[in-house]
Amino acid sequence: MSWLSIALLACAVLAVIGAEWPRLARNFGFEARRRRERDRRKAQLKLLRTDEEELDESDEFAASVQRDLSQLPTIDERDRR
């Protein structure tokens, strides 16, 4: 192998690393470590709900919808003319 082919091979390797650097940094860099730690913490979280809470929330939601519907303006037949 001549020195020219070694230099061309080194330039090709550097070009590939330069082109792939953003993806490599995203997958293996500081941001990736922080993202993996956050995913690990989120995986340990659990939401606990009781049946009473679910019923209370659905009743509250239905009541709020009824309140909103009752406050909507309406148009009577005689007002449209």
PyMOL Python script that loads the backbone (N, CA, C, O; Angstrom):
from pymol import cmd

cmd.read_pdbstr("""\
ATOM      1  N   MET A   1       0.838  -1.183   0.000  1.00  0.00           N
ATOM      2  CA  MET A   1       0.000   0.000   0.000  1.00  0.00           C
ATOM      3  C   MET A   1       0.879   1.241   0.000  1.00  0.00           C
ATOM      4  O   MET A   1       1.853   1.344   0.745  1.00  0.00           O
ATOM      5  N   SER A   2       0.517   2.141  -0.826  1.00  0.00           N
ATOM      6  CA  SER A   2       1.305   3.364  -0.887  1.00  0.00           C
ATOM      7  C   SER A   2       0.741   4.393   0.092  1.00  0.00           C
ATOM      8  O   SER A   2      -0.361   4.237   0.619  1.00  0.00           O
ATOM      9  N   TRP A   3       1.507   5.425   0.315  1.00  0.00           N
ATOM     10  CA  TRP A   3       1.078   6.465   1.249  1.00  0.00           C
ATOM     11  C   TRP A   3      -0.146   7.202   0.724  1.00  0.00           C
ATOM     12  O   TRP A   3      -0.948   7.707   1.509  1.00  0.00           O
ATOM     13  N   LEU A   4      -0.299   7.270  -0.606  1.00  0.00           N
ATOM     14  CA  LEU A   4      -1.454   7.953  -1.192  1.00  0.00           C
ATOM     15  C   LEU A   4      -2.749   7.194  -0.897  1.00  0.00           C
ATOM     16  O   LEU A   4      -3.766   7.805  -0.569  1.00  0.00           O
ATOM     17  N   SER A   5      -2.713   5.876  -1.010  1.00  0.00           N
ATOM     18  CA  SER A   5      -3.924   5.101  -0.724  1.00  0.00           C
ATOM     19  C   SER A   5      -4.268   5.160   0.764  1.00  0.00           C
ATOM     20  O   SER A   5      -5.448   5.178   1.113  1.00  0.00           O
ATOM     21  N   ILE A   6      -3.290   5.190   1.632  1.00  0.00           N
ATOM     22  CA  ILE A   6      -3.538   5.321   3.072  1.00  0.00           C
ATOM     23  C   ILE A   6      -4.149   6.683   3.377  1.00  0.00           C
ATOM     24  O   ILE A   6      -5.067   6.780   4.191  1.00  0.00           O
ATOM     25  N   ALA A   7      -3.655   7.722   2.740  1.00  0.00           N
ATOM     26  CA  ALA A   7      -4.192   9.067   2.953  1.00  0.00           C
ATOM     27  C   ALA A   7      -5.627   9.159   2.443  1.00  0.00           C
ATOM     28  O   ALA A   7      -6.480   9.753   3.103  1.00  0.00           O
ATOM     29  N   LEU A   8      -5.905   8.575   1.267  1.00  0.00           N
ATOM     30  CA  LEU A   8      -7.270   8.575   0.737  1.00  0.00           C
ATOM     31  C   LEU A   8      -8.219   7.783   1.639  1.00  0.00           C
ATOM     32  O   LEU A   8      -9.359   8.196   1.854  1.00  0.00           O
ATOM     33  N   LEU A   9      -7.757   6.654   2.163  1.00  0.00           N
ATOM     34  CA  LEU A   9      -8.566   5.866   3.079  1.00  0.00           C
ATOM     35  C   LEU A   9      -8.855   6.646   4.359  1.00  0.00           C
ATOM     36  O   LEU A   9      -9.979   6.609   4.859  1.00  0.00           O
ATOM     37  N   ALA A  10      -7.879   7.336   4.886  1.00  0.00           N
ATOM     38  CA  ALA A  10      -8.069   8.152   6.092  1.00  0.00           C
ATOM     39  C   ALA A  10      -9.057   9.285   5.815  1.00  0.00           C
ATOM     40  O   ALA A  10      -9.895   9.586   6.664  1.00  0.00           O
ATOM     41  N   CYS A  11      -8.975   9.908   4.661  1.00  0.00           N
ATOM     42  CA  CYS A  11      -9.918  10.982   4.302  1.00  0.00           C
ATOM     43  C   CYS A  11     -11.330  10.433   4.169  1.00  0.00           C
ATOM     44  O   CYS A  11     -12.291  11.084   4.580  1.00  0.00           O
ATOM     45  N   ALA A  12     -11.464   9.243   3.599  1.00  0.00           N
ATOM     46  CA  ALA A  12     -12.787   8.636   3.462  1.00  0.00           C
ATOM     47  C   ALA A  12     -13.381   8.326   4.833  1.00  0.00           C
ATOM     48  O   ALA A  12     -14.566   8.564   5.064  1.00  0.00           O
ATOM     49  N   VAL A  13     -12.568   7.800   5.734  1.00  0.00           N
ATOM     50  CA  VAL A  13     -13.046   7.499   7.083  1.00  0.00           C
ATOM     51  C   VAL A  13     -13.459   8.782   7.785  1.00  0.00           C
ATOM     52  O   VAL A  13     -14.503   8.811   8.437  1.00  0.00           O
ATOM     53  N   LEU A  14     -12.678   9.831   7.672  1.00  0.00           N
ATOM     54  CA  LEU A  14     -13.018  11.112   8.282  1.00  0.00           C
ATOM     55  C   LEU A  14     -14.290  11.700   7.681  1.00  0.00           C
ATOM     56  O   LEU A  14     -15.085  12.309   8.397  1.00  0.00           O
ATOM     57  N   ALA A  15     -14.493  11.525   6.378  1.00  0.00           N
ATOM     58  CA  ALA A  15     -15.703  12.033   5.725  1.00  0.00           C
ATOM     59  C   ALA A  15     -16.944  11.295   6.232  1.00  0.00           C
ATOM     60  O   ALA A  15     -17.984  11.912   6.467  1.00  0.00           O
ATOM     61  N   VAL A  16     -16.835   9.989   6.398  1.00  0.00           N
ATOM     62  CA  VAL A  16     -17.966   9.212   6.906  1.00  0.00           C
ATOM     63  C   VAL A  16     -18.275   9.609   8.348  1.00  0.00           C
ATOM     64  O   VAL A  16     -19.439   9.797   8.702  1.00  0.00           O
ATOM     65  N   ILE A  17     -17.253   9.736   9.173  1.00  0.00           N
ATOM     66  CA  ILE A  17     -17.466  10.148  10.567  1.00  0.00           C
ATOM     67  C   ILE A  17     -18.073  11.543  10.618  1.00  0.00           C
ATOM     68  O   ILE A  17     -18.966  11.799  11.425  1.00  0.00           O
ATOM     69  N   GLY A  18     -17.605  12.437   9.776  1.00  0.00           N
ATOM     70  CA  GLY A  18     -18.153  13.794   9.744  1.00  0.00           C
ATOM     71  C   GLY A  18     -19.607  13.822   9.310  1.00  0.00           C
ATOM     72  O   GLY A  18     -20.402  14.598   9.841  1.00  0.00           O
ATOM     73  N   ALA A  19     -19.956  12.982   8.351  1.00  0.00           N
ATOM     74  CA  ALA A  19     -21.340  12.949   7.867  1.00  0.00           C
ATOM     75  C   ALA A  19     -22.274  12.326   8.895  1.00  0.00           C
ATOM     76  O   ALA A  19     -23.423  12.751   9.018  1.00  0.00           O
ATOM     77  N   GLU A  20     -21.805  11.331   9.631  1.00  0.00           N
ATOM     78  CA  GLU A  20     -22.636  10.628  10.596  1.00  0.00           C
ATOM     79  C   GLU A  20     -22.545  11.200  12.007  1.00  0.00           C
ATOM     80  O   GLU A  20     -23.199  10.687  12.915  1.00  0.00           O
ATOM     81  N   TRP A  21     -21.762  12.236  12.213  1.00  0.00           N
ATOM     82  CA  TRP A  21     -21.542  12.766  13.556  1.00  0.00           C
ATOM     83  C   TRP A  21     -22.829  13.190  14.277  1.00  0.00           C
ATOM     84  O   TRP A  21     -22.986  12.850  15.450  1.00  0.00           O
ATOM     85  N   PRO A  22     -23.751  13.907  13.641  1.00  0.00           N
ATOM     86  CA  PRO A  22     -24.973  14.280  14.381  1.00  0.00           C
ATOM     87  C   PRO A  22     -25.751  13.067  14.889  1.00  0.00           C
ATOM     88  O   PRO A  22     -26.254  13.082  16.012  1.00  0.00           O
ATOM     89  N   ARG A  23     -25.852  12.028  14.080  1.00  0.00           N
ATOM     90  CA  ARG A  23     -26.571  10.833  14.504  1.00  0.00           C
ATOM     91  C   ARG A  23     -25.806  10.105  15.604  1.00  0.00           C
ATOM     92  O   ARG A  23     -26.411   9.618  16.559  1.00  0.00           O
ATOM     93  N   LEU A  24     -24.506  10.029  15.481  1.00  0.00           N
ATOM     94  CA  LEU A  24     -23.701   9.379  16.514  1.00  0.00           C
ATOM     95  C   LEU A  24     -23.795  10.135  17.839  1.00  0.00           C
ATOM     96  O   LEU A  24     -23.919   9.523  18.900  1.00  0.00           O
ATOM     97  N   ALA A  25     -23.735  11.451  17.775  1.00  0.00           N
ATOM     98  CA  ALA A  25     -23.817  12.255  18.998  1.00  0.00           C
ATOM     99  C   ALA A  25     -25.189  12.103  19.646  1.00  0.00           C
ATOM    100  O   ALA A  25     -25.297  12.065  20.872  1.00  0.00           O
ATOM    101  N   ARG A  26     -26.233  12.015  18.834  1.00  0.00           N
ATOM    102  CA  ARG A  26     -27.586  11.870  19.372  1.00  0.00           C
ATOM    103  C   ARG A  26     -27.754  10.509  20.041  1.00  0.00           C
ATOM    104  O   ARG A  26     -28.411  10.414  21.078  1.00  0.00           O
ATOM    105  N   ASN A  27     -27.179   9.461  19.473  1.00  0.00           N
ATOM    106  CA  ASN A  27     -27.352   8.106  20.002  1.00  0.00           C
ATOM    107  C   ASN A  27     -26.378   7.749  21.116  1.00  0.00           C
ATOM    108  O   ASN A  27     -26.697   6.912  21.960  1.00  0.00           O
ATOM    109  N   PHE A  28     -25.215   8.356  21.138  1.00  0.00           N
ATOM    110  CA  PHE A  28     -24.185   7.951  22.100  1.00  0.00           C
ATOM    111  C   PHE A  28     -23.674   9.093  22.963  1.00  0.00           C
ATOM    112  O   PHE A  28     -22.834   8.854  23.831  1.00  0.00           O
ATOM    113  N   GLY A  29     -24.133  10.310  22.770  1.00  0.00           N
ATOM    114  CA  GLY A  29     -23.599  11.451  23.484  1.00  0.00           C
ATOM    115  C   GLY A  29     -24.310  11.741  24.789  1.00  0.00           C
ATOM    116  O   GLY A  29     -25.016  10.895  25.338  1.00  0.00           O
ATOM    117  N   PHE A  30     -24.108  12.953  25.272  1.00  0.00           N
ATOM    118  CA  PHE A  30     -24.659  13.402  26.553  1.00  0.00           C
ATOM    119  C   PHE A  30     -26.181  13.417  26.517  1.00  0.00           C
ATOM    120  O   PHE A  30     -26.821  13.023  27.492  1.00  0.00           O
ATOM    121  N   GLU A  31     -26.769  13.860  25.418  1.00  0.00           N
ATOM    122  CA  GLU A  31     -28.233  13.903  25.300  1.00  0.00           C
ATOM    123  C   GLU A  31     -28.828  12.502  25.384  1.00  0.00           C
ATOM    124  O   GLU A  31     -29.880  12.312  25.995  1.00  0.00           O
ATOM    125  N   ALA A  32     -28.171  11.529  24.780  1.00  0.00           N
ATOM    126  CA  ALA A  32     -28.676  10.158  24.810  1.00  0.00           C
ATOM    127  C   ALA A  32     -28.646   9.610  26.232  1.00  0.00           C
ATOM    128  O   ALA A  32     -29.570   8.908  26.644  1.00  0.00           O
ATOM    129  N   ARG A  33     -27.608   9.920  26.975  1.00  0.00           N
ATOM    130  CA  ARG A  33     -27.511   9.453  28.355  1.00  0.00           C
ATOM    131  C   ARG A  33     -28.624  10.064  29.192  1.00  0.00           C
ATOM    132  O   ARG A  33     -29.261   9.375  29.990  1.00  0.00           O
ATOM    133  N   ARG A  34     -28.853  11.345  29.010  1.00  0.00           N
ATOM    134  CA  ARG A  34     -29.911  12.030  29.758  1.00  0.00           C
ATOM    135  C   ARG A  34     -31.291  11.472  29.385  1.00  0.00           C
ATOM    136  O   ARG A  34     -32.149  11.303  30.252  1.00  0.00           O
ATOM    137  N   ARG A  35     -31.501  11.188  28.102  1.00  0.00           N
ATOM    138  CA  ARG A  35     -32.773  10.632  27.649  1.00  0.00           C
ATOM    139  C   ARG A  35     -32.995   9.227  28.219  1.00  0.00           C
ATOM    140  O   ARG A  35     -34.107   8.892  28.627  1.00  0.00           O
ATOM    141  N   ARG A  36     -31.937   8.404  28.246  1.00  0.00           N
ATOM    142  CA  ARG A  36     -32.067   7.064  28.811  1.00  0.00           C
ATOM    143  C   ARG A  36     -32.368   7.117  30.304  1.00  0.00           C
ATOM    144  O   ARG A  36     -33.190   6.341  30.793  1.00  0.00           O
ATOM    145  N   GLU A  37     -31.719   8.017  31.034  1.00  0.00           N
ATOM    146  CA  GLU A  37     -31.989   8.157  32.465  1.00  0.00           C
ATOM    147  C   GLU A  37     -33.427   8.607  32.700  1.00  0.00           C
ATOM    148  O   GLU A  37     -34.097   8.108  33.604  1.00  0.00           O
ATOM    149  N   ARG A  38     -33.895   9.539  31.897  1.00  0.00           N
ATOM    150  CA  ARG A  38     -35.270  10.023  32.040  1.00  0.00           C
ATOM    151  C   ARG A  38     -36.272   8.902  31.733  1.00  0.00           C
ATOM    152  O   ARG A  38     -37.266   8.745  32.441  1.00  0.00           O
ATOM    153  N   ASP A  39     -36.009   8.131  30.687  1.00  0.00           N
ATOM    154  CA  ASP A  39     -36.884   7.008  30.352  1.00  0.00           C
ATOM    155  C   ASP A  39     -36.911   5.975  31.476  1.00  0.00           C
ATOM    156  O   ASP A  39     -37.957   5.397  31.771  1.00  0.00           O
ATOM    157  N   ARG A  40     -35.752   5.746  32.101  1.00  0.00           N
ATOM    158  CA  ARG A  40     -35.692   4.815  33.215  1.00  0.00           C
ATOM    159  C   ARG A  40     -36.526   5.302  34.394  1.00  0.00           C
ATOM    160  O   ARG A  40     -37.245   4.522  35.018  1.00  0.00           O
ATOM    161  N   ARG A  41     -36.428   6.594  34.696  1.00  0.00           N
ATOM    162  CA  ARG A  41     -37.216   7.153  35.797  1.00  0.00           C
ATOM    163  C   ARG A  41     -38.701   7.107  35.483  1.00  0.00           C
ATOM    164  O   ARG A  41     -39.509   6.779  36.352  1.00  0.00           O
ATOM    165  N   LYS A  42     -39.070   7.434  34.242  1.00  0.00           N
ATOM    166  CA  LYS A  42     -40.485   7.413  33.869  1.00  0.00           C
ATOM    167  C   LYS A  42     -41.058   6.011  33.902  1.00  0.00           C
ATOM    168  O   LYS A  42     -42.240   5.840  34.204  1.00  0.00           O
ATOM    169  N   ALA A  43     -40.259   5.007  33.602  1.00  0.00           N
ATOM    170  CA  ALA A  43     -40.746   3.634  33.601  1.00  0.00           C
ATOM    171  C   ALA A  43     -41.099   3.171  35.014  1.00  0.00           C
ATOM    172  O   ALA A  43     -41.904   2.254  35.177  1.00  0.00           O
ATOM    173  N   GLN A  44     -40.518   3.785  36.021  1.00  0.00           N
ATOM    174  CA  GLN A  44     -40.791   3.387  37.397  1.00  0.00           C
ATOM    175  C   GLN A  44     -42.025   4.066  37.977  1.00  0.00           C
ATOM    176  O   GLN A  44     -42.496   3.668  39.042  1.00  0.00           O
ATOM    177  N   LEU A  45     -42.554   5.072  37.308  1.00  0.00           N
ATOM    178  CA  LEU A  45     -43.722   5.774  37.817  1.00  0.00           C
ATOM    179  C   LEU A  45     -44.979   4.950  37.591  1.00  0.00           C
ATOM    180  O   LEU A  45     -45.129   4.279  36.570  1.00  0.00           O
ATOM    181  N   LYS A  46     -45.884   5.016  38.569  1.00  0.00           N
ATOM    182  CA  LYS A  46     -47.154   4.304  38.446  1.00  0.00           C
ATOM    183  C   LYS A  46     -48.266   5.232  38.903  1.00  0.00           C
ATOM    184  O   LYS A  46     -48.113   5.965  39.881  1.00  0.00           O
ATOM    185  N   LEU A  47     -49.369   5.198  38.201  1.00  0.00           N
ATOM    186  CA  LEU A  47     -50.535   5.981  38.543  1.00  0.00           C
ATOM    187  C   LEU A  47     -51.536   5.054  39.215  1.00  0.00           C
ATOM    188  O   LEU A  47     -51.995   4.075  38.626  1.00  0.00           O
ATOM    189  N   LEU A  48     -51.861   5.379  40.451  1.00  0.00           N
ATOM    190  CA  LEU A  48     -52.800   4.565  41.207  1.00  0.00           C
ATOM    191  C   LEU A  48     -54.126   5.294  41.289  1.00  0.00           C
ATOM    192  O   LEU A  48     -54.177   6.465  41.667  1.00  0.00           O
ATOM    193  N   ARG A  49     -55.207   4.598  40.933  1.00  0.00           N
ATOM    194  CA  ARG A  49     -56.531   5.197  40.981  1.00  0.00           C
ATOM    195  C   ARG A  49     -57.490   4.197  41.616  1.00  0.00           C
ATOM    196  O   ARG A  49     -57.355   2.984  41.457  1.00  0.00           O
ATOM    197  N   THR A  50     -58.449   4.739  42.330  1.00  0.00           N
ATOM    198  CA  THR A  50     -59.482   3.875  42.886  1.00  0.00           C
ATOM    199  C   THR A  50     -60.738   4.038  42.050  1.00  0.00           C
ATOM    200  O   THR A  50     -60.852   4.975  41.260  1.00  0.00           O
ATOM    201  N   ASP A  51     -61.671   3.131  42.225  1.00  0.00           N
ATOM    202  CA  ASP A  51     -62.921   3.202  41.477  1.00  0.00           C
ATOM    203  C   ASP A  51     -63.712   4.449  41.834  1.00  0.00           C
ATOM    204  O   ASP A  51     -64.375   5.036  40.979  1.00  0.00           O
ATOM    205  N   GLU A  52     -63.642   4.856  43.096  1.00  0.00           N
ATOM    206  CA  GLU A  52     -64.371   6.050  43.530  1.00  0.00           C
ATOM    207  C   GLU A  52     -63.859   7.296  42.828  1.00  0.00           C
ATOM    208  O   GLU A  52     -64.644   8.152  42.419  1.00  0.00           O
ATOM    209  N   GLU A  53     -62.550   7.397  42.689  1.00  0.00           N
ATOM    210  CA  GLU A  53     -61.978   8.564  42.016  1.00  0.00           C
ATOM    211  C   GLU A  53     -62.420   8.624  40.568  1.00  0.00           C
ATOM    212  O   GLU A  53     -62.732   9.700  40.056  1.00  0.00           O
ATOM    213  N   GLU A  54     -62.450   7.481  39.903  1.00  0.00           N
ATOM    214  CA  GLU A  54     -62.863   7.459  38.501  1.00  0.00           C
ATOM    215  C   GLU A  54     -64.316   7.879  38.366  1.00  0.00           C
ATOM    216  O   GLU A  54     -64.661   8.629  37.453  1.00  0.00           O
ATOM    217  N   LEU A  55     -65.176   7.402  39.269  1.00  0.00           N
ATOM    218  CA  LEU A  55     -66.588   7.785  39.219  1.00  0.00           C
ATOM    219  C   LEU A  55     -66.762   9.260  39.526  1.00  0.00           C
ATOM    220  O   LEU A  55     -67.549   9.947  38.874  1.00  0.00           O
ATOM    221  N   ASP A  56     -66.027   9.751  40.524  1.00  0.00           N
ATOM    222  CA  ASP A  56     -66.128  11.168  40.878  1.00  0.00           C
ATOM    223  C   ASP A  56     -65.716  12.051  39.700  1.00  0.00           C
ATOM    224  O   ASP A  56     -66.372  13.050  39.407  1.00  0.00           O
ATOM    225  N   GLU A  57     -64.624  11.676  39.026  1.00  0.00           N
ATOM    226  CA  GLU A  57     -64.156  12.477  37.898  1.00  0.00           C
ATOM    227  C   GLU A  57     -65.150  12.440  36.742  1.00  0.00           C
ATOM    228  O   GLU A  57     -65.378  13.465  36.101  1.00  0.00           O
ATOM    229  N   SER A  58     -65.735  11.302  36.468  1.00  0.00           N
ATOM    230  CA  SER A  58     -66.686  11.236  35.361  1.00  0.00           C
ATOM    231  C   SER A  58     -67.961  12.008  35.712  1.00  0.00           C
ATOM    232  O   SER A  58     -68.559  12.635  34.838  1.00  0.00           O
ATOM    233  N   ASP A  59     -68.384  11.971  36.980  1.00  0.00           N
ATOM    234  CA  ASP A  59     -69.544  12.767  37.398  1.00  0.00           C
ATOM    235  C   ASP A  59     -69.245  14.252  37.294  1.00  0.00           C
ATOM    236  O   ASP A  59     -70.081  15.027  36.830  1.00  0.00           O
ATOM    237  N   GLU A  60     -68.057  14.648  37.724  1.00  0.00           N
ATOM    238  CA  GLU A  60     -67.663  16.061  37.622  1.00  0.00           C
ATOM    239  C   GLU A  60     -67.631  16.495  36.165  1.00  0.00           C
ATOM    240  O   GLU A  60     -68.081  17.592  35.834  1.00  0.00           O
ATOM    241  N   PHE A  61     -67.105  15.648  35.299  1.00  0.00           N
ATOM    242  CA  PHE A  61     -67.035  15.990  33.882  1.00  0.00           C
ATOM    243  C   PHE A  61     -68.437  16.144  33.301  1.00  0.00           C
ATOM    244  O   PHE A  61     -68.710  17.105  32.582  1.00  0.00           O
ATOM    245  N   ALA A  62     -69.323  15.204  33.607  1.00  0.00           N
ATOM    246  CA  ALA A  62     -70.692  15.288  33.090  1.00  0.00           C
ATOM    247  C   ALA A  62     -71.381  16.545  33.600  1.00  0.00           C
ATOM    248  O   ALA A  62     -72.107  17.197  32.849  1.00  0.00           O
ATOM    249  N   ALA A  63     -71.164  16.895  34.862  1.00  0.00           N
ATOM    250  CA  ALA A  63     -71.774  18.105  35.414  1.00  0.00           C
ATOM    251  C   ALA A  63     -71.215  19.353  34.730  1.00  0.00           C
ATOM    252  O   ALA A  63     -71.958  20.296  34.457  1.00  0.00           O
ATOM    253  N   SER A  64     -69.914  19.361  34.455  1.00  0.00           N
ATOM    254  CA  SER A  64     -69.339  20.534  33.797  1.00  0.00           C
ATOM    255  C   SER A  64     -69.855  20.674  32.366  1.00  0.00           C
ATOM    256  O   SER A  64     -70.051  21.790  31.886  1.00  0.00           O
ATOM    257  N   VAL A  65     -70.074  19.556  31.686  1.00  0.00           N
ATOM    258  CA  VAL A  65     -70.634  19.610  30.333  1.00  0.00           C
ATOM    259  C   VAL A  65     -72.055  20.148  30.387  1.00  0.00           C
ATOM    260  O   VAL A  65     -72.436  20.972  29.556  1.00  0.00           O
ATOM    261  N   GLN A  66     -72.839  19.693  31.351  1.00  0.00           N
ATOM    262  CA  GLN A  66     -74.204  20.195  31.495  1.00  0.00           C
ATOM    263  C   GLN A  66     -74.208  21.693  31.780  1.00  0.00           C
ATOM    264  O   GLN A  66     -75.026  22.427  31.224  1.00  0.00           O
ATOM    265  N   ARG A  67     -73.303  22.151  32.639  1.00  0.00           N
ATOM    266  CA  ARG A  67     -73.208  23.591  32.937  1.00  0.00           C
ATOM    267  C   ARG A  67     -72.853  24.377  31.688  1.00  0.00           C
ATOM    268  O   ARG A  67     -73.441  25.424  31.418  1.00  0.00           O
ATOM    269  N   ASP A  68     -71.885  23.867  30.922  1.00  0.00           N
ATOM    270  CA  ASP A  68     -71.475  24.563  29.704  1.00  0.00           C
ATOM    271  C   ASP A  68     -72.609  24.612  28.689  1.00  0.00           C
ATOM    272  O   ASP A  68     -72.826  25.640  28.048  1.00  0.00           O
ATOM    273  N   LEU A  69     -73.321  23.523  28.541  1.00  0.00           N
ATOM    274  CA  LEU A  69     -74.433  23.507  27.592  1.00  0.00           C
ATOM    275  C   LEU A  69     -75.555  24.444  28.015  1.00  0.00           C
ATOM    276  O   LEU A  69     -76.197  25.073  27.173  1.00  0.00           O
ATOM    277  N   SER A  70     -75.789  24.537  29.303  1.00  0.00           N
ATOM    278  CA  SER A  70     -76.866  25.418  29.760  1.00  0.00           C
ATOM    279  C   SER A  70     -76.492  26.890  29.596  1.00  0.00           C
ATOM    280  O   SER A  70     -77.378  27.742  29.524  1.00  0.00           O
ATOM    281  N   GLN A  71     -75.214  27.201  29.535  1.00  0.00           N
ATOM    282  CA  GLN A  71     -74.786  28.598  29.401  1.00  0.00           C
ATOM    283  C   GLN A  71     -74.644  29.033  27.948  1.00  0.00           C
ATOM    284  O   GLN A  71     -74.397  30.210  27.688  1.00  0.00           O
ATOM    285  N   LEU A  72     -74.794  28.117  26.995  1.00  0.00           N
ATOM    286  CA  LEU A  72     -74.671  28.494  25.594  1.00  0.00           C
ATOM    287  C   LEU A  72     -75.859  29.362  25.175  1.00  0.00           C
ATOM    288  O   LEU A  72     -76.992  29.115  25.588  1.00  0.00           O
ATOM    289  N   PRO A  73     -75.593  30.374  24.359  1.00  0.00           N
ATOM    290  CA  PRO A  73     -76.712  31.194  23.878  1.00  0.00           C
ATOM    291  C   PRO A  73     -77.549  30.405  22.872  1.00  0.00           C
ATOM    292  O   PRO A  73     -77.024  29.603  22.099  1.00  0.00           O
ATOM    293  N   THR A  74     -78.840  30.643  22.897  1.00  0.00           N
ATOM    294  CA  THR A  74     -79.739  29.967  21.957  1.00  0.00           C
ATOM    295  C   THR A  74     -80.476  31.006  21.138  1.00  0.00           C
ATOM    296  O   THR A  74     -80.564  32.173  21.520  1.00  0.00           O
ATOM    297  N   ILE A  75     -81.007  30.564  20.002  1.00  0.00           N
ATOM    298  CA  ILE A  75     -81.761  31.456  19.121  1.00  0.00           C
ATOM    299  C   ILE A  75     -83.184  30.914  19.044  1.00  0.00           C
ATOM    300  O   ILE A  75     -83.399  29.765  18.659  1.00  0.00           O
ATOM    301  N   ASP A  76     -84.132  31.732  19.405  1.00  0.00           N
ATOM    302  CA  ASP A  76     -85.533  31.332  19.306  1.00  0.00           C
ATOM    303  C   ASP A  76     -86.003  31.511  17.862  1.00  0.00           C
ATOM    304  O   ASP A  76     -85.374  32.227  17.083  1.00  0.00           O
ATOM    305  N   GLU A  77     -87.108  30.860  17.511  1.00  0.00           N
ATOM    306  CA  GLU A  77     -87.644  30.959  16.161  1.00  0.00           C
ATOM    307  C   GLU A  77     -88.020  32.385  15.816  1.00  0.00           C
ATOM    308  O   GLU A  77     -87.784  32.824  14.691  1.00  0.00           O
ATOM    309  N   ARG A  78     -88.589  33.110  16.738  1.00  0.00           N
ATOM    310  CA  ARG A  78     -89.029  34.472  16.434  1.00  0.00           C
ATOM    311  C   ARG A  78     -87.828  35.430  16.308  1.00  0.00           C
ATOM    312  O   ARG A  78     -87.938  36.468  15.655  1.00  0.00           O
ATOM    313  N   ASP A  79     -86.669  35.086  16.937  1.00  0.00           N
ATOM    314  CA  ASP A  79     -85.485  35.931  16.836  1.00  0.00           C
ATOM    315  C   ASP A  79     -84.814  35.788  15.473  1.00  0.00           C
ATOM    316  O   ASP A  79     -84.115  36.703  15.036  1.00  0.00           O
ATOM    317  N   ARG A  80     -85.008  34.678  14.806  1.00  0.00           N
ATOM    318  CA  ARG A  80     -84.344  34.466  13.518  1.00  0.00           C
ATOM    319  C   ARG A  80     -84.977  35.327  12.420  1.00  0.00           C
ATOM    320  O   ARG A  80     -84.308  35.644  11.437  1.00  0.00           O
ATOM    321  N   ARG A  81     -86.218  35.702  12.559  1.00  0.00           N
ATOM    322  CA  ARG A  81     -86.887  36.485  11.514  1.00  0.00           C
ATOM    323  C   ARG A  81     -86.460  37.880  11.602  1.00  0.00           C
ATOM    324  O   ARG A  81     -86.905  38.712  10.812  1.00  0.00           O
TER     325      ARG A  81
END
""", "prot")
cmd.dss("prot")
cmd.show_as("cartoon", "prot")
cmd.util.cbc("prot")
cmd.orient("prot")
